[in-house]
Amino acid sequence: QVQLVESGGGLVQPGGSLRLSCSASGSVFNIYTMGWYRQAPGKQRELVATITRGGSTNTADSVKGRFTISRNNAKNTVFLQMNSLKPEDTAVYYCNVDRSGSVYWGQGTQVTVSP
């Protein structure tokens, strides 16, 4: 099993920045892809960004140029730097890891972008 603990969410004004962190513990060997998804009220969960162990990234078009995903393999931690935040970025953000085909989710952290 893999346990995921997210942090860094909160309330921010439009144009502001936040940095999310997610630390994995437990059976962390063979974690390949780590990433972030988000779910806004009344909407389906959607991909924000993922990063492989080798550093290859996949970022949603809606956040390209504003959000950057990074990872520390030694600490089994993934980060999401969010800049130029917009009200439509408001959602619960979930950390996600893929370990040998098994997928694990964090509990989610709320990000609210509002004046």
N, C-alpha and C positions, 0 to 999 in steps of 0.2 A: 504494500500500500504506500501511497504517496500523500503526504499532507501538505497543503498549500496555505500560506498565510499572506494575505494582501494588506497593503497599507498605502496611505498617501492620498486617499480621496478627500473630498470636502467641497466647500462652496467657494466659487471664484467668480469674479466679474468677467464679462466678455472681453476678450483680448488678453486675458491673464494666462498663467501657466500653472501646471501641476505635474508632479512626478509620482507615478505609481510604482510600487515595488511588490514583488511576490517571491517569497522564499519557499523552496521545496525541502521537505525533510522526510525521513523514513527510507523507503527503498528507492533511493535516488539514482542508482546505477542505471545505465542505459536510457536515461532521459534523452530523447532526441529533439523533438520540437517543443518549444515553449511559446506561449502567446497570450494575447488578450482578446477578449470578446466583450461586447456590450449589449445591454438590453434596455431600451427605453420603454416607458409605460405604454401598453397597448401594442407593442411591436415585437417582432421576433428577435431572438438573439442573433447578432451579426459579428462577423470577423472584423477586428480592428487591425491587428498585425500579428505575425508570427516570426519566429527566428529559429533556425536550426542550430545544432551544436557547432557546426562549422561557420555560422555567422550569416547564412543566406536568409534574407528577409522577404516577407510578403506583406504589403501594406494596402489597406483599403483605399480606393480612390478618394473617398470622402475626407480622409485625413492626411493624405500624402502632402508632404511639404510642411506639415504642422506637427505631426506626431512622429517620434522616433523610438523604435524598440531597440533594446540592447540587452546584453546578457553577460553574467559572470559565471562561467562554467564551474570554476573552482568552488564557488559558494552556492551553486544551484539556485541562482537568483535571476529573475528577469525584471526589466524596468520598462516603463513607458513614459517618455518625456512628452508632455502635451503642451504645446504652445499655441498662441492665437486661438484660444478656446472660444467656441461659439455656443449660443443657447442650445442649438441642436445636438451638441455633444453631451448634453445632460442624459445620464443613464447610469445603471449599475454596471460596473466594469468587473469582468470575471477573468481570473487567471486560469490558464489551461496548459496542461502538459501531456505529452504523448510519450509513454515509456513502453517500448516493445509492443506497441499496438494497443495498449490499455490507456484510456484517456481519463484524466483526473481534473476536477474543477475546484477552484477556490470558492469561498463563501460569498464573494462579491464585495465591492466597495463603491459607495455612492459618489458620483461626481455630479455636481449641480453648477451650471453656468447661468448666472442671473445677475442683473444690475443691482 
